[in-house]
Amino acid sequence: MADDYARYALSQRAAFEATHPAALDTARLFADEPVLRVADLGAADGVNSHGLIRDLAEARAPAGR
């Protein structure tokens, strides 16, 4: 099971994609916070969270970086 664990996250991907924009909008409310922590409380190695985490890091990166 460990070898194909992430495969089972595909059934949740549509729900994650539907909530991704709302998560980014909510994160903008915390733009002045020095640290934003993201907790992936799901399963499957965080495969559905990687894109969100990259987008959040990009949005919070200093200009020109």
PDB file of N, H, CA, C and O in Angstrom:
ATOM      1  N   MET A   1       0.815  -1.193   0.000  1.00  0.00           N
ATOM      2  CA  MET A   1       0.000   0.000   0.000  1.00  0.00           C
ATOM      3  C   MET A   1       0.859   1.257   0.000  1.00  0.00           C
ATOM      4  O   MET A   1       0.472   2.258  -0.604  1.00  0.00           O
ATOM      5  N   ALA A   2       1.988   1.236   0.645  1.00  0.00           N
ATOM      6  H   ALA A   2       2.303   0.423   1.136  1.00  0.00           H
ATOM      7  CA  ALA A   2       2.833   2.426   0.726  1.00  0.00           C
ATOM      8  C   ALA A   2       3.281   2.885  -0.658  1.00  0.00           C
ATOM      9  O   ALA A   2       3.452   4.084  -0.880  1.00  0.00           O
ATOM     10  N   ASP A   3       3.473   1.959  -1.587  1.00  0.00           N
ATOM     11  H   ASP A   3       3.334   0.986  -1.406  1.00  0.00           H
ATOM     12  CA  ASP A   3       3.955   2.331  -2.909  1.00  0.00           C
ATOM     13  C   ASP A   3       2.922   3.055  -3.749  1.00  0.00           C
ATOM     14  O   ASP A   3       3.290   3.835  -4.627  1.00  0.00           O
ATOM     15  N   ASP A   4       1.647   2.823  -3.511  1.00  0.00           N
ATOM     16  H   ASP A   4       1.348   2.189  -2.797  1.00  0.00           H
ATOM     17  CA  ASP A   4       0.620   3.463  -4.324  1.00  0.00           C
ATOM     18  C   ASP A   4      -0.311   4.358  -3.499  1.00  0.00           C
ATOM     19  O   ASP A   4      -1.430   4.659  -3.916  1.00  0.00           O
ATOM     20  N   TYR A   5       0.156   4.769  -2.351  1.00  0.00           N
ATOM     21  H   TYR A   5       1.065   4.524  -2.012  1.00  0.00           H
ATOM     22  CA  TYR A   5      -0.652   5.559  -1.430  1.00  0.00           C
ATOM     23  C   TYR A   5      -1.149   6.848  -2.077  1.00  0.00           C
ATOM     24  O   TYR A   5      -2.332   7.172  -1.963  1.00  0.00           O
ATOM     25  N   ALA A   6      -0.283   7.582  -2.746  1.00  0.00           N
ATOM     26  H   ALA A   6       0.677   7.319  -2.839  1.00  0.00           H
ATOM     27  CA  ALA A   6      -0.655   8.858  -3.357  1.00  0.00           C
ATOM     28  C   ALA A   6      -1.705   8.699  -4.448  1.00  0.00           C
ATOM     29  O   ALA A   6      -2.456   9.637  -4.718  1.00  0.00           O
ATOM     30  N   ARG A   7      -1.771   7.554  -5.066  1.00  0.00           N
ATOM     31  H   ARG A   7      -1.161   6.792  -4.846  1.00  0.00           H
ATOM     32  CA  ARG A   7      -2.745   7.318  -6.125  1.00  0.00           C
ATOM     33  C   ARG A   7      -4.170   7.523  -5.626  1.00  0.00           C
ATOM     34  O   ARG A   7      -5.038   7.939  -6.394  1.00  0.00           O
ATOM     35  N   TYR A   8      -4.417   7.241  -4.371  1.00  0.00           N
ATOM     36  H   TYR A   8      -3.712   6.903  -3.748  1.00  0.00           H
ATOM     37  CA  TYR A   8      -5.764   7.355  -3.828  1.00  0.00           C
ATOM     38  C   TYR A   8      -6.208   8.803  -3.626  1.00  0.00           C
ATOM     39  O   TYR A   8      -7.389   9.049  -3.383  1.00  0.00           O
ATOM     40  N   ALA A   9      -5.308   9.744  -3.721  1.00  0.00           N
ATOM     41  H   ALA A   9      -4.349   9.543  -3.919  1.00  0.00           H
ATOM     42  CA  ALA A   9      -5.672  11.155  -3.580  1.00  0.00           C
ATOM     43  C   ALA A   9      -6.374  11.686  -4.829  1.00  0.00           C
ATOM     44  O   ALA A   9      -6.997  12.746  -4.776  1.00  0.00           O
ATOM     45  N   LEU A  10      -6.287  10.988  -5.921  1.00  0.00           N
ATOM     46  H   LEU A  10      -5.781  10.127  -5.964  1.00  0.00           H
ATOM     47  CA  LEU A  10      -6.890  11.476  -7.162  1.00  0.00           C
ATOM     48  C   LEU A  10      -8.395  11.654  -7.040  1.00  0.00           C
ATOM     49  O   LEU A  10      -8.966  12.541  -7.675  1.00  0.00           O
ATOM     50  N   SER A  11      -9.037  10.831  -6.243  1.00  0.00           N
ATOM     51  H   SER A  11      -8.573  10.110  -5.728  1.00  0.00           H
ATOM     52  CA  SER A  11     -10.480  10.953  -6.087  1.00  0.00           C
ATOM     53  C   SER A  11     -10.856  12.225  -5.335  1.00  0.00           C
ATOM     54  O   SER A  11     -12.003  12.666  -5.409  1.00  0.00           O
ATOM     55  N   GLN A  12      -9.929  12.808  -4.629  1.00  0.00           N
ATOM     56  H   GLN A  12      -8.997  12.450  -4.569  1.00  0.00           H
ATOM     57  CA  GLN A  12     -10.182  14.035  -3.881  1.00  0.00           C
ATOM     58  C   GLN A  12      -9.756  15.281  -4.637  1.00  0.00           C
ATOM     59  O   GLN A  12     -10.037  16.397  -4.201  1.00  0.00           O
ATOM     60  N   ARG A  13      -9.092  15.107  -5.747  1.00  0.00           N
ATOM     61  H   ARG A  13      -8.864  14.200  -6.102  1.00  0.00           H
ATOM     62  CA  ARG A  13      -8.519  16.238  -6.478  1.00  0.00           C
ATOM     63  C   ARG A  13      -9.571  17.248  -6.926  1.00  0.00           C
ATOM     64  O   ARG A  13      -9.329  18.451  -6.832  1.00  0.00           O
ATOM     65  N   ALA A  14     -10.714  16.807  -7.403  1.00  0.00           N
ATOM     66  H   ALA A  14     -10.911  15.829  -7.479  1.00  0.00           H
ATOM     67  CA  ALA A  14     -11.748  17.740  -7.873  1.00  0.00           C
ATOM     68  C   ALA A  14     -12.220  18.641  -6.734  1.00  0.00           C
ATOM     69  O   ALA A  14     -12.420  19.839  -6.933  1.00  0.00           O
ATOM     70  N   ALA A  15     -12.395  18.078  -5.556  1.00  0.00           N
ATOM     71  H   ALA A  15     -12.232  17.104  -5.394  1.00  0.00           H
ATOM     72  CA  ALA A  15     -12.805  18.886  -4.406  1.00  0.00           C
ATOM     73  C   ALA A  15     -11.715  19.880  -4.040  1.00  0.00           C
ATOM     74  O   ALA A  15     -12.009  21.030  -3.714  1.00  0.00           O
ATOM     75  N   PHE A  16     -10.479  19.454  -4.091  1.00  0.00           N
ATOM     76  H   PHE A  16     -10.241  18.520  -4.357  1.00  0.00           H
ATOM     77  CA  PHE A  16      -9.374  20.351  -3.764  1.00  0.00           C
ATOM     78  C   PHE A  16      -9.292  21.485  -4.779  1.00  0.00           C
ATOM     79  O   PHE A  16      -9.111  22.643  -4.403  1.00  0.00           O
ATOM     80  N   GLU A  17      -9.424  21.161  -6.056  1.00  0.00           N
ATOM     81  H   GLU A  17      -9.571  20.220  -6.362  1.00  0.00           H
ATOM     82  CA  GLU A  17      -9.357  22.204  -7.090  1.00  0.00           C
ATOM     83  C   GLU A  17     -10.473  23.221  -6.921  1.00  0.00           C
ATOM     84  O   GLU A  17     -10.286  24.399  -7.226  1.00  0.00           O
ATOM     85  N   ALA A  18     -11.624  22.787  -6.443  1.00  0.00           N
ATOM     86  H   ALA A  18     -11.775  21.830  -6.195  1.00  0.00           H
ATOM     87  CA  ALA A  18     -12.743  23.707  -6.233  1.00  0.00           C
ATOM     88  C   ALA A  18     -12.480  24.650  -5.057  1.00  0.00           C
ATOM     89  O   ALA A  18     -12.981  25.774  -5.045  1.00  0.00           O
ATOM     90  N   THR A  19     -11.703  24.205  -4.073  1.00  0.00           N
ATOM     91  H   THR A  19     -11.296  23.291  -4.083  1.00  0.00           H
ATOM     92  CA  THR A  19     -11.446  25.037  -2.899  1.00  0.00           C
ATOM     93  C   THR A  19     -10.143  25.822  -2.980  1.00  0.00           C
ATOM     94  O   THR A  19      -9.917  26.718  -2.166  1.00  0.00           O
ATOM     95  N   HIS A  20      -9.290  25.510  -3.933  1.00  0.00           N
ATOM     96  H   HIS A  20      -9.474  24.783  -4.595  1.00  0.00           H
ATOM     97  CA  HIS A  20      -7.979  26.164  -4.093  1.00  0.00           C
ATOM     98  C   HIS A  20      -8.122  27.689  -4.174  1.00  0.00           C
ATOM     99  O   HIS A  20      -7.416  28.384  -3.443  1.00  0.00           O
ATOM    100  N   PRO A  21      -8.991  28.244  -5.014  1.00  0.00           N
ATOM    101  CA  PRO A  21      -9.124  29.710  -5.087  1.00  0.00           C
ATOM    102  C   PRO A  21      -9.558  30.323  -3.750  1.00  0.00           C
ATOM    103  O   PRO A  21      -9.066  31.386  -3.370  1.00  0.00           O
ATOM    104  N   ALA A  22     -10.459  29.673  -3.050  1.00  0.00           N
ATOM    105  H   ALA A  22     -10.859  28.810  -3.359  1.00  0.00           H
ATOM    106  CA  ALA A  22     -10.905  30.194  -1.751  1.00  0.00           C
ATOM    107  C   ALA A  22      -9.760  30.172  -0.743  1.00  0.00           C
ATOM    108  O   ALA A  22      -9.642  31.083   0.076  1.00  0.00           O
ATOM    109  N   ALA A  23      -8.931  29.159  -0.792  1.00  0.00           N
ATOM    110  H   ALA A  23      -9.027  28.418  -1.457  1.00  0.00           H
ATOM    111  CA  ALA A  23      -7.788  29.088   0.117  1.00  0.00           C
ATOM    112  C   ALA A  23      -6.815  30.228  -0.169  1.00  0.00           C
ATOM    113  O   ALA A  23      -6.285  30.833   0.764  1.00  0.00           O
ATOM    114  N   LEU A  24      -6.574  30.528  -1.439  1.00  0.00           N
ATOM    115  H   LEU A  24      -7.005  30.037  -2.196  1.00  0.00           H
ATOM    116  CA  LEU A  24      -5.691  31.647  -1.790  1.00  0.00           C
ATOM    117  C   LEU A  24      -6.289  32.977  -1.343  1.00  0.00           C
ATOM    118  O   LEU A  24      -5.579  33.837  -0.820  1.00  0.00           O
ATOM    119  N   ASP A  25      -7.590  33.144  -1.548  1.00  0.00           N
ATOM    120  H   ASP A  25      -8.166  32.446  -1.973  1.00  0.00           H
ATOM    121  CA  ASP A  25      -8.263  34.377  -1.106  1.00  0.00           C
ATOM    122  C   ASP A  25      -8.162  34.538   0.407  1.00  0.00           C
ATOM    123  O   ASP A  25      -7.901  35.635   0.901  1.00  0.00           O
ATOM    124  N   THR A  26      -8.363  33.471   1.127  1.00  0.00           N
ATOM    125  H   THR A  26      -8.574  32.580   0.727  1.00  0.00           H
ATOM    126  CA  THR A  26      -8.282  33.525   2.587  1.00  0.00           C
ATOM    127  C   THR A  26      -6.866  33.853   3.037  1.00  0.00           C
ATOM    128  O   THR A  26      -6.678  34.624   3.979  1.00  0.00           O
ATOM    129  N   ALA A  27      -5.882  33.283   2.381  1.00  0.00           N
ATOM    130  H   ALA A  27      -6.035  32.657   1.616  1.00  0.00           H
ATOM    131  CA  ALA A  27      -4.486  33.554   2.737  1.00  0.00           C
ATOM    132  C   ALA A  27      -4.159  35.033   2.564  1.00  0.00           C
ATOM    133  O   ALA A  27      -3.341  35.577   3.306  1.00  0.00           O
ATOM    134  N   ARG A  28      -4.782  35.681   1.603  1.00  0.00           N
ATOM    135  H   ARG A  28      -5.447  35.239   1.000  1.00  0.00           H
ATOM    136  CA  ARG A  28      -4.536  37.115   1.395  1.00  0.00           C
ATOM    137  C   ARG A  28      -4.961  37.943   2.607  1.00  0.00           C
ATOM    138  O   ARG A  28      -4.417  39.022   2.842  1.00  0.00           O
ATOM    139  N   LEU A  29      -5.921  37.449   3.368  1.00  0.00           N
ATOM    140  H   LEU A  29      -6.363  36.572   3.177  1.00  0.00           H
ATOM    141  CA  LEU A  29      -6.352  38.149   4.581  1.00  0.00           C
ATOM    142  C   LEU A  29      -5.232  38.187   5.622  1.00  0.00           C
ATOM    143  O   LEU A  29      -5.242  39.020   6.528  1.00  0.00           O
ATOM    144  N   PHE A  30      -4.275  37.283   5.482  1.00  0.00           N
ATOM    145  H   PHE A  30      -4.267  36.606   4.745  1.00  0.00           H
ATOM    146  CA  PHE A  30      -3.167  37.187   6.421  1.00  0.00           C
ATOM    147  C   PHE A  30      -1.855  37.671   5.807  1.00  0.00           C
ATOM    148  O   PHE A  30      -0.777  37.276   6.251  1.00  0.00           O
ATOM    149  N   ALA A  31      -1.944  38.515   4.800  1.00  0.00           N
ATOM    150  H   ALA A  31      -2.820  38.836   4.439  1.00  0.00           H
ATOM    151  CA  ALA A  31      -0.755  38.976   4.080  1.00  0.00           C
ATOM    152  C   ALA A  31       0.236  39.701   4.988  1.00  0.00           C
ATOM    153  O   ALA A  31       1.438  39.678   4.726  1.00  0.00           O
ATOM    154  N   ASP A  32      -0.246  40.337   6.041  1.00  0.00           N
ATOM    155  H   ASP A  32      -1.223  40.355   6.254  1.00  0.00           H
ATOM    156  CA  ASP A  32       0.646  41.073   6.940  1.00  0.00           C
ATOM    157  C   ASP A  32       1.301  40.190   7.999  1.00  0.00           C
ATOM    158  O   ASP A  32       2.184  40.644   8.726  1.00  0.00           O
ATOM    159  N   GLU A  33       0.885  38.963   8.085  1.00  0.00           N
ATOM    160  H   GLU A  33       0.168  38.594   7.494  1.00  0.00           H
ATOM    161  CA  GLU A  33       1.488  38.038   9.055  1.00  0.00           C
ATOM    162  C   GLU A  33       2.859  37.607   8.540  1.00  0.00           C
ATOM    163  O   GLU A  33       3.000  37.297   7.357  1.00  0.00           O
ATOM    164  N   PRO A  34       3.860  37.581   9.399  1.00  0.00           N
ATOM    165  CA  PRO A  34       5.201  37.207   8.935  1.00  0.00           C
ATOM    166  C   PRO A  34       5.325  35.734   8.554  1.00  0.00           C
ATOM    167  O   PRO A  34       6.182  35.375   7.746  1.00  0.00           O
ATOM    168  N   VAL A  35       4.483  34.887   9.123  1.00  0.00           N
ATOM    169  H   VAL A  35       3.787  35.180   9.779  1.00  0.00           H
ATOM    170  CA  VAL A  35       4.561  33.451   8.849  1.00  0.00           C
ATOM    171  C   VAL A  35       3.161  32.938   8.545  1.00  0.00           C
ATOM    172  O   VAL A  35       2.201  33.255   9.247  1.00  0.00           O
ATOM    173  N   LEU A  36       3.062  32.154   7.508  1.00  0.00           N
ATOM    174  H   LEU A  36       3.842  31.896   6.937  1.00  0.00           H
ATOM    175  CA  LEU A  36       1.809  31.476   7.172  1.00  0.00           C
ATOM    176  C   LEU A  36       2.112  29.986   7.165  1.00  0.00           C
ATOM    177  O   LEU A  36       2.973  29.521   6.418  1.00  0.00           O
ATOM    178  N   ARG A  37       1.415  29.259   7.982  1.00  0.00           N
ATOM    179  H   ARG A  37       0.716  29.636   8.589  1.00  0.00           H
ATOM    180  CA  ARG A  37       1.629  27.811   8.052  1.00  0.00           C
ATOM    181  C   ARG A  37       0.502  27.106   7.326  1.00  0.00           C
ATOM    182  O   ARG A  37      -0.666  27.472   7.454  1.00  0.00           O
ATOM    183  N   VAL A  38       0.865  26.099   6.569  1.00  0.00           N
ATOM    184  H   VAL A  38       1.814  25.801   6.465  1.00  0.00           H
ATOM    185  CA  VAL A  38      -0.107  25.298   5.830  1.00  0.00           C
ATOM    186  C   VAL A  38      -0.038  23.885   6.377  1.00  0.00           C
ATOM    187  O   VAL A  38       1.028  23.272   6.420  1.00  0.00           O
ATOM    188  N   ALA A  39      -1.170  23.386   6.787  1.00  0.00           N
ATOM    189  H   ALA A  39      -2.036  23.885   6.752  1.00  0.00           H
ATOM    190  CA  ALA A  39      -1.239  22.017   7.291  1.00  0.00           C
ATOM    191  C   ALA A  39      -2.066  21.186   6.322  1.00  0.00           C
ATOM    192  O   ALA A  39      -3.233  21.485   6.068  1.00  0.00           O
ATOM    193  N   ASP A  40      -1.457  20.154   5.793  1.00  0.00           N
ATOM    194  H   ASP A  40      -0.509  19.911   5.999  1.00  0.00           H
ATOM    195  CA  ASP A  40      -2.172  19.225   4.936  1.00  0.00           C
ATOM    196  C   ASP A  40      -2.656  18.100   5.839  1.00  0.00           C
ATOM    197  O   ASP A  40      -1.887  17.214   6.212  1.00  0.00           O
ATOM    198  N   LEU A  41      -3.918  18.144   6.180  1.00  0.00           N
ATOM    199  H   LEU A  41      -4.542  18.864   5.876  1.00  0.00           H
ATOM    200  CA  LEU A  41      -4.467  17.160   7.102  1.00  0.00           C
ATOM    201  C   LEU A  41      -5.059  15.959   6.382  1.00  0.00           C
ATOM    202  O   LEU A  41      -5.701  15.105   6.995  1.00  0.00           O
ATOM    203  N   GLY A  42      -4.839  15.906   5.096  1.00  0.00           N
ATOM    204  H   GLY A  42      -4.317  16.599   4.598  1.00  0.00           H
ATOM    205  CA  GLY A  42      -5.333  14.775   4.324  1.00  0.00           C
ATOM    206  C   GLY A  42      -4.303  13.671   4.251  1.00  0.00           C
ATOM    207  O   GLY A  42      -3.397  13.568   5.079  1.00  0.00           O
ATOM    208  N   ALA A  43      -4.469  12.871   3.259  1.00  0.00           N
ATOM    209  H   ALA A  43      -5.204  12.955   2.587  1.00  0.00           H
ATOM    210  CA  ALA A  43      -3.581  11.728   3.093  1.00  0.00           C
ATOM    211  C   ALA A  43      -2.805  11.862   1.790  1.00  0.00           C
ATOM    212  O   ALA A  43      -2.891  12.880   1.105  1.00  0.00           O
ATOM    213  N   ALA A  44      -2.075  10.861   1.470  1.00  0.00           N
ATOM    214  H   ALA A  44      -2.005  10.033   2.027  1.00  0.00           H
ATOM    215  CA  ALA A  44      -1.437  10.702   0.166  1.00  0.00           C
ATOM    216  C   ALA A  44      -0.278  11.651  -0.077  1.00  0.00           C
ATOM    217  O   ALA A  44      -0.154  12.208  -1.168  1.00  0.00           O
ATOM    218  N   ASP A  45       0.550  11.840   0.893  1.00  0.00           N
ATOM    219  H   ASP A  45       0.450  11.387   1.779  1.00  0.00           H
ATOM    220  CA  ASP A  45       1.805  12.570   0.709  1.00  0.00           C
ATOM    221  C   ASP A  45       1.622  14.029   0.326  1.00  0.00           C
ATOM    222  O   ASP A  45       2.580  14.651  -0.133  1.00  0.00           O
ATOM    223  N   GLY A  46       0.451  14.596   0.492  1.00  0.00           N
ATOM    224  H   GLY A  46      -0.327  14.090   0.864  1.00  0.00           H
ATOM    225  CA  GLY A  46       0.230  15.998   0.183  1.00  0.00           C
ATOM    226  C   GLY A  46       0.182  16.326  -1.294  1.00  0.00           C
ATOM    227  O   GLY A  46       0.362  17.484  -1.670  1.00  0.00           O
ATOM    228  N   VAL A  47      -0.058  15.337  -2.142  1.00  0.00           N
ATOM    229  H   VAL A  47      -0.204  14.396  -1.836  1.00  0.00           H
ATOM    230  CA  VAL A  47      -0.005  15.585  -3.583  1.00  0.00           C
ATOM    231  C   VAL A  47      -0.979  16.661  -4.034  1.00  0.00           C
ATOM    232  O   VAL A  47      -0.711  17.357  -5.013  1.00  0.00           O
ATOM    233  N   ASN A  48      -2.096  16.812  -3.349  1.00  0.00           N
ATOM    234  H   ASN A  48      -2.314  16.246  -2.553  1.00  0.00           H
ATOM    235  CA  ASN A  48      -3.056  17.838  -3.740  1.00  0.00           C
ATOM    236  C   ASN A  48      -2.701  19.201  -3.167  1.00  0.00           C
ATOM    237  O   ASN A  48      -3.242  20.212  -3.616  1.00  0.00           O
ATOM    238  N   SER A  49      -1.817  19.254  -2.200  1.00  0.00           N
ATOM    239  H   SER A  49      -1.378  18.433  -1.836  1.00  0.00           H
ATOM    240  CA  SER A  49      -1.451  20.518  -1.565  1.00  0.00           C
ATOM    241  C   SER A  49      -0.240  21.187  -2.193  1.00  0.00           C
ATOM    242  O   SER A  49      -0.039  22.386  -1.999  1.00  0.00           O
ATOM    243  N   HIS A  50       0.558  20.461  -2.929  1.00  0.00           N
ATOM    244  H   HIS A  50       0.395  19.487  -3.087  1.00  0.00           H
ATOM    245  CA  HIS A  50       1.804  21.027  -3.456  1.00  0.00           C
ATOM    246  C   HIS A  50       1.563  22.276  -4.290  1.00  0.00           C
ATOM    247  O   HIS A  50       2.286  23.260  -4.140  1.00  0.00           O
ATOM    248  N   GLY A  51       0.576  22.260  -5.155  1.00  0.00           N
ATOM    249  H   GLY A  51      -0.012  21.460  -5.277  1.00  0.00           H
ATOM    250  CA  GLY A  51       0.287  23.432  -5.990  1.00  0.00           C
ATOM    251  C   GLY A  51      -0.151  24.617  -5.156  1.00  0.00           C
ATOM    252  O   GLY A  51       0.273  25.744  -5.413  1.00  0.00           O
ATOM    253  N   LEU A  52      -0.984  24.385  -4.170  1.00  0.00           N
ATOM    254  H   LEU A  52      -1.328  23.469  -3.962  1.00  0.00           H
ATOM    255  CA  LEU A  52      -1.426  25.461  -3.292  1.00  0.00           C
ATOM    256  C   LEU A  52      -0.248  26.046  -2.525  1.00  0.00           C
ATOM    257  O   LEU A  52      -0.123  27.266  -2.419  1.00  0.00           O
ATOM    258  N   ILE A  53       0.595  25.208  -2.003  1.00  0.00           N
ATOM    259  H   ILE A  53       0.493  24.217  -2.089  1.00  0.00           H
ATOM    260  CA  ILE A  53       1.748  25.694  -1.243  1.00  0.00           C
ATOM    261  C   ILE A  53       2.675  26.502  -2.142  1.00  0.00           C
ATOM    262  O   ILE A  53       3.187  27.538  -1.716  1.00  0.00           O
ATOM    263  N   ARG A  54       2.901  26.059  -3.363  1.00  0.00           N
ATOM    264  H   ARG A  54       2.485  25.217  -3.709  1.00  0.00           H
ATOM    265  CA  ARG A  54       3.736  26.829  -4.307  1.00  0.00           C
ATOM    266  C   ARG A  54       3.097  28.186  -4.601  1.00  0.00           C
ATOM    267  O   ARG A  54       3.785  29.206  -4.624  1.00  0.00           O
ATOM    268  N   ASP A  55       1.786  28.199  -4.826  1.00  0.00           N
ATOM    269  H   ASP A  55       1.227  27.370  -4.808  1.00  0.00           H
ATOM    270  CA  ASP A  55       1.093  29.461  -5.117  1.00  0.00           C
ATOM    271  C   ASP A  55       1.155  30.409  -3.927  1.00  0.00           C
ATOM    272  O   ASP A  55       1.337  31.614  -4.105  1.00  0.00           O
ATOM    273  N   LEU A  56       1.008  29.885  -2.729  1.00  0.00           N
ATOM    274  H   LEU A  56       0.861  28.907  -2.584  1.00  0.00           H
ATOM    275  CA  LEU A  56       1.101  30.720  -1.532  1.00  0.00           C
ATOM    276  C   LEU A  56       2.499  31.287  -1.358  1.00  0.00           C
ATOM    277  O   LEU A  56       2.656  32.464  -1.031  1.00  0.00           O
ATOM    278  N   ALA A  57       3.502  30.474  -1.571  1.00  0.00           N
ATOM    279  H   ALA A  57       3.375  29.518  -1.837  1.00  0.00           H
ATOM    280  CA  ALA A  57       4.892  30.944  -1.448  1.00  0.00           C
ATOM    281  C   ALA A  57       5.180  32.031  -2.477  1.00  0.00           C
ATOM    282  O   ALA A  57       5.836  33.026  -2.167  1.00  0.00           O
ATOM    283  N   GLU A  58       4.694  31.844  -3.690  1.00  0.00           N
ATOM    284  H   GLU A  58       4.161  31.036  -3.941  1.00  0.00           H
ATOM    285  CA  GLU A  58       4.891  32.845  -4.736  1.00  0.00           C
ATOM    286  C   GLU A  58       4.191  34.156  -4.393  1.00  0.00           C
ATOM    287  O   GLU A  58       4.756  35.235  -4.577  1.00  0.00           O
ATOM    288  N   ALA A  59       2.976  34.060  -3.900  1.00  0.00           N
ATOM    289  H   ALA A  59       2.518  33.184  -3.751  1.00  0.00           H
ATOM    290  CA  ALA A  59       2.197  35.251  -3.560  1.00  0.00           C
ATOM    291  C   ALA A  59       2.828  36.018  -2.404  1.00  0.00           C
ATOM    292  O   ALA A  59       2.702  37.241  -2.332  1.00  0.00           O
ATOM    293  N   ARG A  60       3.502  35.317  -1.502  1.00  0.00           N
ATOM    294  H   ARG A  60       3.605  34.324  -1.560  1.00  0.00           H
ATOM    295  CA  ARG A  60       4.085  35.952  -0.336  1.00  0.00           C
ATOM    296  C   ARG A  60       5.540  36.328  -0.509  1.00  0.00           C
ATOM    297  O   ARG A  60       6.129  36.953   0.373  1.00  0.00           O
ATOM    298  N   ALA A  61       6.124  35.957  -1.625  1.00  0.00           N
ATOM    299  H   ALA A  61       5.646  35.449  -2.342  1.00  0.00           H
ATOM    300  CA  ALA A  61       7.549  36.254  -1.856  1.00  0.00           C
ATOM    301  C   ALA A  61       7.740  37.756  -2.050  1.00  0.00           C
ATOM    302  O   ALA A  61       6.890  38.426  -2.638  1.00  0.00           O
ATOM    303  N   PRO A  62       8.851  38.278  -1.557  1.00  0.00           N
ATOM    304  CA  PRO A  62       9.144  39.699  -1.784  1.00  0.00           C
ATOM    305  C   PRO A  62       9.217  39.987  -3.281  1.00  0.00           C
ATOM    306  O   PRO A  62       9.604  39.120  -4.065  1.00  0.00           O
ATOM    307  N   ALA A  63       8.853  41.185  -3.669  1.00  0.00           N
ATOM    308  H   ALA A  63       8.539  41.889  -3.033  1.00  0.00           H
ATOM    309  CA  ALA A  63       8.899  41.571  -5.093  1.00  0.00           C
ATOM    310  C   ALA A  63      10.320  41.388  -5.631  1.00  0.00           C
ATOM    311  O   ALA A  63      11.307  41.696  -4.963  1.00  0.00           O
ATOM    312  N   GLY A  64      10.385  40.889  -6.831  1.00  0.00           N
ATOM    313  H   GLY A  64       9.583  40.639  -7.374  1.00  0.00           H
ATOM    314  CA  GLY A  64      11.678  40.704  -7.483  1.00  0.00           C
ATOM    315  C   GLY A  64      12.381  39.428  -7.076  1.00  0.00           C
ATOM    316  O   GLY A  64      13.536  39.209  -7.440  1.00  0.00           O
ATOM    317  N   ARG A  65      11.710  38.600  -6.338  1.00  0.00           N
ATOM    318  H   ARG A  65      10.771  38.778  -6.043  1.00  0.00           H
ATOM    319  CA  ARG A  65      12.350  37.354  -5.905  1.00  0.00           C
ATOM    320  C   ARG A  65      11.713  36.165  -6.569  1.00  0.00           C
ATOM    321  O   ARG A  65      12.121  35.030  -6.325  1.00  0.00           O
TER     322      ARG A  65
END
